[in-house]
Amino acid sequence: MLEVLLNKLEEHLSAQGVITNVILRTERSLLDDTETHEVELFFALDEETDGPVAAIHIFPLSDDGLYEVEVELEREAAAAHHFDAAVFWEEARKVVPDVSLTERKRYITSDQQPLVSAALDFHFVLPLPKAREEDAVFDGALAKLARDVRQLLQIVLK
């Protein structure tokens, strides 16, 4: 079932940019003998630029085709006086209203402005379609995800 989601997502992401890497992780607990899986896709606007990359995490939540999709984008560090987190977040919220912003400041010396980096992230739960009538909704959600990630990467590039 995960393969269906990945194939459809790859189709939509490829129309918006380039998947630069795909990692499948399986973790096994030593204490309670459970196993978890995660697929992590890395997506960029193109292969040529050394620009930002979005990390898209996919976690199966149940055996019946329910998945959590989480997207993370990081903006590289810049001097604090060159970055306005509120403006950056507001731009991102125009694309994805429930996007979160995490801001980090790095102080190197007491006489310099701190370097500021920011990360955007959002997530949602996506069920695999069980009937043909649900295919269009599923396909639409993945197409929107691909467009949203592209627009957020363009905001991060500014």
C-alpha positions in Angstrom: 0.0 0.0 0.0 2.9 2.3 0.7 4.1 1.7 -2.8 0.9 3.2 -4.2 1.3 6.3 -2.2 4.9 6.7 -3.1 4.3 6.2 -6.8 1.5 8.8 -6.9 3.5 11.2 -4.8 6.5 10.8 -7.1 4.3 11.5 -10.1 3.1 14.8 -8.6 6.5 15.9 -7.2 8.2 15.2 -10.5 5.9 17.7 -12.2 7.0 20.4 -9.7 10.7 19.7 -9.3 13.2 16.8 -8.6 13.3 14.1 -6.0 16.9 14.0 -4.9 16.8 11.0 -2.6 14.5 8.5 -1.0 15.3 6.7 2.3 13.4 3.8 3.8 13.9 3.4 7.5 12.9 0.5 9.6 13.4 0.6 13.4 12.9 -2.2 15.8 12.4 -1.6 19.5 14.6 -3.8 21.7 12.1 -3.5 24.6 8.7 -4.3 23.2 9.5 -6.0 19.9 7.7 -3.5 17.7 8.8 -2.3 14.3 8.2 1.1 12.8 8.7 2.3 9.2 9.3 5.6 7.7 10.0 6.8 4.1 11.8 10.1 3.7 11.8 11.8 0.4 14.1 14.8 -0.4 12.7 17.3 -2.9 14.3 20.3 -4.6 13.2 22.7 -7.3 15.9 21.4 -9.6 19.1 19.4 -9.7 21.3 22.3 -10.9 20.9 24.8 -8.0 22.4 24.3 -4.6 19.2 25.6 -3.1 17.0 24.4 -0.2 15.6 20.9 0.0 12.3 19.8 1.5 12.2 16.6 3.5 8.9 14.8 3.2 8.4 12.1 5.9 5.7 9.4 5.4 4.7 7.2 8.4 2.2 4.4 8.2 -0.3 4.9 11.1 -2.2 1.7 10.5 -2.3 -1.5 8.4 -5.4 -0.4 6.6 -3.7 2.5 4.6 -3.6 5.5 6.9 -0.5 7.6 6.6 0.9 10.7 8.3 2.8 13.0 5.9 5.1 15.6 7.4 7.0 18.2 5.4 10.1 20.1 6.7 11.9 23.0 5.0 14.9 24.8 6.5 16.1 28.3 5.7 19.8 28.8 6.1 21.3 31.0 8.7 21.5 34.7 8.0 22.4 37.7 10.1 19.5 38.7 12.3 19.2 42.2 10.9 18.6 40.6 7.4 15.8 38.3 8.4 12.3 39.0 9.6 10.7 35.7 10.9 7.2 37.2 11.1 7.2 38.2 7.4 8.7 34.9 6.4 6.1 33.0 8.4 3.2 35.1 7.1 4.3 34.4 3.5 4.5 30.7 4.2 1.0 30.8 5.9 -0.5 32.1 2.6 0.5 28.8 1.0 -0.2 26.4 4.0 -2.3 28.1 6.7 -1.3 25.7 9.4 2.5 25.7 8.8 4.6 26.1 11.9 7.8 28.1 12.2 10.8 27.2 14.4 13.4 29.9 14.7 16.9 29.4 16.0 19.5 32.0 16.9 23.2 31.2 17.0 25.4 33.6 18.9 29.0 33.3 17.9 30.5 36.3 19.7 29.0 39.0 21.9 29.8 41.8 19.6 28.2 40.3 16.5 24.6 39.9 15.4 23.3 36.4 15.9 22.8 34.1 12.9 19.1 33.2 12.5 17.9 30.0 10.8 14.2 29.0 10.5 12.4 25.8 9.7 8.9 25.5 8.4 6.9 22.3 8.9 3.4 21.0 8.5 1.7 17.6 8.6 -1.5 15.9 7.8 -3.1 12.4 7.7 -3.9 10.8 4.4 -5.9 7.7 3.9 -5.3 5.6 0.8 -8.4 5.4 -1.4 -10.6 2.3 -0.8 -13.0 3.0 -3.6 -12.7 4.6 -7.1 -14.8 7.6 -5.8 -12.0 8.4 -3.4 -9.2 8.4 -6.0 -9.8 12.0 -7.1 -9.6 13.3 -3.5 -6.4 11.3 -2.9 -4.9 12.4 -6.2 -5.9 16.0 -5.4 -4.3 16.0 -2.0 -1.0 14.8 -3.4 -1.1 17.3 -6.2 -1.8 20.1 -3.7 1.1 18.8 -1.5 3.5 18.9 -4.4 2.4 22.5 -5.4 2.6 23.7 -1.7 6.1 22.3 -1.3 7.3 24.0 -4.5 5.8 27.3 -3.4 7.3 27.0 0.1 10.8 26.2 -1.4 10.4 29.4 -3.5 9.7 31.4 -0.4 12.7 29.8 1.4 14.9 30.8 -1.6 14.1 34.5 -1.2 
